[in-house]
Every structure is written in C-alpha cells, then in structure tokens.
Amino acid sequence: MFTNNEAVISLIELLVKKAGFDVHKDYSEEELEKTKNSISSLIKEKQRAKDKKTFNEILDNLKVREANWENNAEIVGKSLIRAYNEGKSYNAVKDKIDSLVLLATSGTKDLTVTSVYEEIRNLEIEYENLLDKIKNTNYRNEEEKEMDSKYKVYLEAKIKDLEEELENLEKESNSLREVELKEVNIQAKIKEYASTLKNDLNRIESVISSSINSSINFDTFDRLEKAKSETDEKLSRATDLLNKTEKMLEDVRHNKESIKERINEIEIEKTRCVNKLNNINKKLDEDNYENNTLRMLDLNNSEILRLKIEELNNKKDVIYVDSNLVKEELIKEWGRNSNNTSVNINTPIKEEKKEEKPKEEVKEEVKVNVQHKEEKKEPPKIEVSFEEIEEVKGREEPKEDVLNSIMEEIDNVEEKINEIKTNEEKKEEEKGIELDW
C-alpha cells in the first residue's frame, strides 16, 4: 500500500506527466539557464547581425521559451511537493494545484494513443534529420567574407584619396599663407606711403594758407597749388590701393580658414576609415565567418523538437488519466495527514506485488477492488462458492432459479468491472485501480 506521502507524490507525478514533464527530472532549470545564456549571447551579436528580421524572430522565440520554462508543470509540481513537505495547508497551494490541473488537462487534450505514437515517430525522424544537418552543414558565410574583402579595397582607396586631398590642401594653405604675408607687407607699405602723403598735403595746405596775405609771387603760388593737386591725387590712388589690398587680404584669410576646416573634416574621415580598415583586417585575419544566426536557429529548432518528443513520451502512458479525479484525490490526500513527513522526490515509488491465488483453491473470490484514493472504506466483496455452482451444474434437472441468481450476480460483477474500465479507459489500473479476479 502507498503511504500518504507517496500517494501525494504519485498524484502530482501523474498531473506533471499529463502536462508533458517529469517531476523526477531537473532539466527544466538547466533548459531555463541555457535559454537565458542564448538570449544574452544573441544580444551581444545584435550589432553584427546582418538579417535583423531573422535575429529579432529568434530572440522573440527564445524569450517565449524562457517564460514557458519559468512556468512549466515540472517546476509547479516540485513547488507543490516542497509545500507538502513543509506542511502547508491546501488553501496555501490551491492556486498552484489549479494551475497544474489546467496544464495537465490541456496537455493531453484531443490526444489518443495511436496519434501520440505516430507523432513521436515523425518528430524523432525530423529531429534526427535536423541533428544530421547541424552536424554536417558548413555554416561558414563566404558571402560575408567576400563583402568584407571588397569593403577593405574600398577603404584603402578611400584613405588614399583622402591623403592626396590632404596633401593638396596643405600646399594650398601654405601658398595662401605666403600670399597673406605679402599682402600684409604691401598693406603696411601702402599705409606708410599714404601717411606720408597726408603729411605732405597738410604742409602744402598750411603754406598756401599762410601765403595768401603775403607778397609771394604768382609762380611760387602756382607751384604750390600744383604740388597740392599731385599729392592729393597720389593719396587718392594710395587709398584705393589700400582698400583693394585689405579686401584681398580678407579673401585670403577666409579661404585659408575654409581650407583649415576642410583639413579637419578630412582628418576625421580618414581616422574613421582607418579604424574601419583595422577592424576589417582583424576580422579577415581571424577568418571567423560562421553564420551564428542560422546555426542558432537550427539549434533552437532542434531543442524545440527534443522538448516535444520528451513531452509526448511523458504523456503517452497517462493519456486516459482523468485530471479532475486526480485533483479530487490530491485534495483529500493533502489534508489526510497533518504531520507530513519529508519525501525525496527522486526516490522511486514502490508498489506492493500482488500474490496470485492458487488454482487449486476450492473457493474462488470474485473480488472487485476499486482502490480510489479518495475512499478510505474497504471495497465491497462478492463471494460465490464453486461447490454451489458445481452442484447446480451436476444435476440432471438444475433449478433454474438458483442458477439464474448466481449468474445474475456474476453478470452484475462483470458489469461493474466493465463500467470502471470504461470510465478510466483501462489506464487507471496502473495508477490506482486494480481489477483482481
């Protein structure tokens, strides 16, 4: 007979198996960790990914898997066993039991034994083919390497053009610098010349003014006027030339500043191209052109197939188990013993072996032993004496009423047995219903 603790473990195990998992295994935590590691690895590869759509699709699938692993039946079942060992009440675990029953009910919905074995066989073939593909496929991305090689040539040509342009701009800047120096010298000389002319003109005007009331002769006065006119004309030309020189100097300085800005832009562009070229050269030297995105997609699909096969293998033996009946029994067993003894979930549950009754036994019991775990009372027994049957059979004129009464009792027993087998679809014999003849 099962102990109360073993019964609880057995009932939880049934529900977990119907959901497609095994409460005695630990692969849920391992798969959850693998999934998290895959997500972290993909996020690191995000910048290098060429096919963003495929990348995001894989990442979304992995996040869905992560959520499923965190809420699967195995983890819920283990948490229920821990709660039972800790002596928690049914009300404290009611939601988890309901969740596990819901997972179990949906786990084998619309499944039959034939369809399960057929699907397992097809999935195993698909899984083996995918493993062969992963093993034998060269995931090397030669197209990416070819694109990098072409990009390297482009960058080298680009850098060369930038360097040539920098050289020309440096020459032009130096030339403008020389022009600027010359113009500055010319400007200074013109200013000095104009200043001298202004001083001469001021002195001439001063002499003319002081000579108006003096007895200066006409020839001298005429020469003074002529000198004033010439000096004034020279000053005017010097002023015009100074303005032109200043304008030219302004243009030279503007061009020089523009060239300086262009040189800065080219140097920045050159630095960027050099860094890209260094990265490309490093990548080409490492020669690591594995198509990790495609490889991870195949590995992800293989893990999904493996999980489906594992789920169906767990479900195939408990397809006809009624989740609601198991739930009712679990609720009763949960509150049956208040002093729960800790149970190791990895210890297999042993069932007592039935002793076969000898054929020589004179009196045979037709025993219907329906061991529903929700019933504490002993199952009813119906006993029929073989002597009574033989006595009836041995008479030449059997009493019909006695024989019919015995056969009616046997028919009733068979009807009850067939009814139980129909309700539990024969599979309940393995987990709680035994039919002993």
ChimeraX attribute file (.defattr): number of C-alpha atoms within 10 A of each C-alpha:
attribute: neighborCount
match mode: 1-to-1
recipient: residues
	/A:1	9
	/A:2	14
	/A:3	9
	/A:4	17
	/A:5	20
	/A:6	20
	/A:7	20
	/A:8	23
	/A:9	24
	/A:10	21
	/A:11	23
	/A:12	27
	/A:13	22
	/A:14	27
	/A:15	32
	/A:16	28
	/A:17	28
	/A:18	33
	/A:19	28
	/A:20	26
	/A:21	28
	/A:22	26
	/A:23	24
	/A:24	17
	/A:25	12
	/A:26	13
	/A:27	14
	/A:28	20
	/A:29	14
	/A:30	11
	/A:31	17
	/A:32	17
	/A:33	14
	/A:34	13
	/A:35	20
	/A:36	16
	/A:37	12
	/A:38	18
	/A:39	19
	/A:40	12
	/A:41	11
	/A:42	21
	/A:43	15
	/A:44	11
	/A:45	14
	/A:46	15
	/A:47	9
	/A:48	10
	/A:49	17
	/A:50	12
	/A:51	11
	/A:52	13
	/A:53	10
	/A:54	14
	/A:55	19
	/A:56	15
	/A:57	11
	/A:58	21
	/A:59	19
	/A:60	13
	/A:61	14
	/A:62	18
	/A:63	15
	/A:64	12
	/A:65	18
	/A:66	18
	/A:67	12
	/A:68	13
	/A:69	20
	/A:70	15
	/A:71	14
	/A:72	18
	/A:73	31
	/A:74	28
	/A:75	20
	/A:76	20
	/A:77	27
	/A:78	21
	/A:79	14
	/A:80	22
	/A:81	22
	/A:82	16
	/A:83	15
	/A:84	24
	/A:85	16
	/A:86	13
	/A:87	17
	/A:88	16
	/A:89	13
	/A:90	17
	/A:91	9
	/A:92	11
	/A:93	15
	/A:94	13
	/A:95	11
	/A:96	17
	/A:97	21
	/A:98	13
	/A:99	17
	/A:100	27
	/A:101	23
	/A:102	16
	/A:103	21
	/A:104	27
	/A:105	18
	/A:106	14
	/A:107	22
	/A:108	22
	/A:109	12
	/A:110	8
	/A:111	15
	/A:112	13
	/A:113	14
	/A:114	9
	/A:115	12
	/A:116	19
	/A:117	14
	/A:118	11
	/A:119	15
	/A:120	19
	/A:121	13
	/A:122	12
	/A:123	17
	/A:124	15
	/A:125	12
	/A:126	15
	/A:127	19
	/A:128	14
	/A:129	13
	/A:130	17
	/A:131	16
	/A:132	11
	/A:133	12
	/A:134	16
	/A:135	9
	/A:136	9
	/A:137	10
	/A:138	11
	/A:139	14
	/A:140	15
	/A:141	14
	/A:142	12
	/A:143	10
	/A:144	14
	/A:145	18
	/A:146	12
	/A:147	10
	/A:148	17
	/A:149	15
	/A:150	11
	/A:151	15
	/A:152	20
	/A:153	12
	/A:154	14
	/A:155	21
	/A:156	14
	/A:157	12
	/A:158	16
	/A:159	21
	/A:160	13
	/A:161	13
	/A:162	18
	/A:163	15
	/A:164	12
	/A:165	15
	/A:166	20
	/A:167	13
	/A:168	13
	/A:169	17
	/A:170	15
	/A:171	12
	/A:172	15
	/A:173	21
	/A:174	13
	/A:175	13
	/A:176	19
	/A:177	15
	/A:178	13
	/A:179	16
	/A:180	19
	/A:181	12
	/A:182	13
	/A:183	19
	/A:184	16
	/A:185	13
	/A:186	16
	/A:187	19
	/A:188	14
	/A:189	13
	/A:190	20
	/A:191	16
	/A:192	13
	/A:193	16
	/A:194	21
	/A:195	15
	/A:196	14
	/A:197	21
	/A:198	16
	/A:199	13
	/A:200	17
	/A:201	19
	/A:202	14
	/A:203	13
	/A:204	19
	/A:205	16
	/A:206	11
	/A:207	13
	/A:208	19
	/A:209	11
	/A:210	11
	/A:211	15
	/A:212	10
	/A:213	8
	/A:214	9
	/A:215	7
	/A:216	12
	/A:217	9
	/A:218	9
	/A:219	9
	/A:220	12
	/A:221	15
	/A:222	12
	/A:223	11
	/A:224	17
	/A:225	15
	/A:226	13
	/A:227	16
	/A:228	20
	/A:229	14
	/A:230	14
	/A:231	21
	/A:232	16
	/A:233	13
	/A:234	16
	/A:235	21
	/A:236	14
	/A:237	13
	/A:238	19
	/A:239	17
	/A:240	13
	/A:241	17
	/A:242	19
	/A:243	14
	/A:244	13
	/A:245	19
	/A:246	16
	/A:247	13
	/A:248	16
	/A:249	20
	/A:250	14
	/A:251	14
	/A:252	20
	/A:253	17
	/A:254	12
	/A:255	15
	/A:256	20
	/A:257	13
	/A:258	13
	/A:259	18
	/A:260	15
	/A:261	12
	/A:262	15
	/A:263	20
	/A:264	13
	/A:265	13
	/A:266	17
	/A:267	16
	/A:268	12
	/A:269	15
	/A:270	20
	/A:271	13
	/A:272	14
	/A:273	19
	/A:274	16
	/A:275	13
	/A:276	15
	/A:277	20
	/A:278	14
	/A:279	13
	/A:280	18
	/A:281	15
	/A:282	12
	/A:283	14
	/A:284	16
	/A:285	9
	/A:286	9
	/A:287	11
	/A:288	12
	/A:289	15
	/A:290	15
	/A:291	15
	/A:292	15
	/A:293	20
	/A:294	16
	/A:295	16
	/A:296	16
	/A:297	17
	/A:298	16
	/A:299	15
	/A:300	18
	/A:301	17
	/A:302	19
	/A:303	14
	/A:304	14
	/A:305	19
	/A:306	16
	/A:307	15
	/A:308	17
	/A:309	21
	/A:310	15
	/A:311	19
	/A:312	24
	/A:313	19
	/A:314	19
	/A:315	27
	/A:316	21
	/A:317	16
	/A:318	23
	/A:319	27
	/A:320	20
	/A:321	25
	/A:322	20
	/A:323	23
	/A:324	15
	/A:325	15
	/A:326	23
	/A:327	18
	/A:328	13
	/A:329	18
	/A:330	22
	/A:331	17
	/A:332	16
	/A:333	18
	/A:334	20
	/A:335	16
	/A:336	12
	/A:337	12
	/A:338	11
	/A:339	11
	/A:340	16
	/A:341	13
	/A:342	13
	/A:343	15
	/A:344	14
	/A:345	17
	/A:346	10
	/A:347	9
	/A:348	11
	/A:349	13
	/A:350	9
	/A:351	9
	/A:352	8
	/A:353	7
	/A:354	8
	/A:355	6
	/A:356	8
	/A:357	10
	/A:358	8
	/A:359	8
	/A:360	7
	/A:361	9
	/A:362	10
	/A:363	13
	/A:364	15
	/A:365	16
	/A:366	17
	/A:367	16
	/A:368	19
	/A:369	16
	/A:370	18
	/A:371	17
	/A:372	17
	/A:373	20
	/A:374	14
	/A:375	11
	/A:376	8
	/A:377	8
	/A:378	9
	/A:379	12
	/A:380	10
	/A:381	12
	/A:382	11
	/A:383	13
	/A:384	16
	/A:385	14
	/A:386	14
	/A:387	11
	/A:388	14
	/A:389	14
	/A:390	10
	/A:391	12
	/A:392	17
	/A:393	13
	/A:394	10
	/A:395	9
	/A:396	7
	/A:397	8
	/A:398	12
	/A:399	11
	/A:400	9
	/A:401	9
	/A:402	13
	/A:403	16
	/A:404	11
	/A:405	11
	/A:406	16
	/A:407	14
	/A:408	12
	/A:409	15
	/A:410	16
	/A:411	12
	/A:412	12
	/A:413	17
	/A:414	14
	/A:415	12
	/A:416	13
	/A:417	17
	/A:418	14
	/A:419	12
	/A:420	17
	/A:421	17
	/A:422	11
	/A:423	13
	/A:424	16
	/A:425	15
	/A:426	16
	/A:427	18
	/A:428	19
	/A:429	16
	/A:430	11
	/A:431	17
	/A:432	16
	/A:433	19
	/A:434	17
	/A:435	15
	/A:436	13
	/A:437	11
